[in-house]
């Protein structure tokens, strides 16, 4: 550590910072680049298929999910169909609106392994209203 060692120390610190994941995500804007919704709170997509996903430990049971292809960029994601009877109101090729499920740091929520999004509208009608029977599906 000499008197004229400042440049070397600076380079070493820079390399050390790049080894930290949190720093890389912030500097290279990875959160937005890797995000299927591209920073938006909601997005529309088309239902490709309906499927069941097993819950993570220590819970047991099958969660009703749908595979959705986003209209804006063509990316495919798995979305959760919340509450009882939601699966009945979603068919293949329906246009659904999705949002983040609310896990910390935009991650999965609770026992939903790898599922970060949920469906809240089907063909422009609230899934909750369809489920309760307050509104009917539009016949196209």
URMO-V273843 format. One record per backbone hydrogen bond with DSSP energy under -0.5 kcal/mol. NH is the residue of the N-H (numbers start at 1). CO is the residue of the C=O. If there is no record, write none. Layout:
<<NH/CO> <NH/CO>>
This chain:
<<5/2> <9/5> <10/6> <11/7> <12/8> <13/9> <14/10> <15/11> <16/12> <17/13> <18/14> <19/15> <19/16> <20/17> <21/19> <24/20> <25/21> <26/22> <27/23> <28/24> <29/26> <30/25> <31/25> <33/29> <34/30> <35/31> <38/35> <40/37> <43/98> <45/96> <46/69> <47/94> <48/67> <49/67> <51/65> <53/63> <55/61> <56/111> <59/56> <63/53> <65/51> <65/63> <66/79> <67/49> <68/66> <68/77> <69/46> <70/68> <70/75> <71/44> <72/44> <74/70> <77/68> <79/66> <80/117> <81/64> <82/80> <86/83> <89/85> <89/86> <90/87> <91/89> <93/47> <94/91> <96/45> <96/94> <97/121> <98/43> <99/118> <100/41> <101/116> <103/107> <106/103> <107/104> <109/115> <112/109> <113/111> <114/112> <115/112> <116/114> <117/78> <118/99> <119/80> <120/97> <121/97> <122/125> <123/95> <125/122> <127/120> <130/126> <131/127> <132/128> <133/129> <134/129> <135/129> <140/138>>
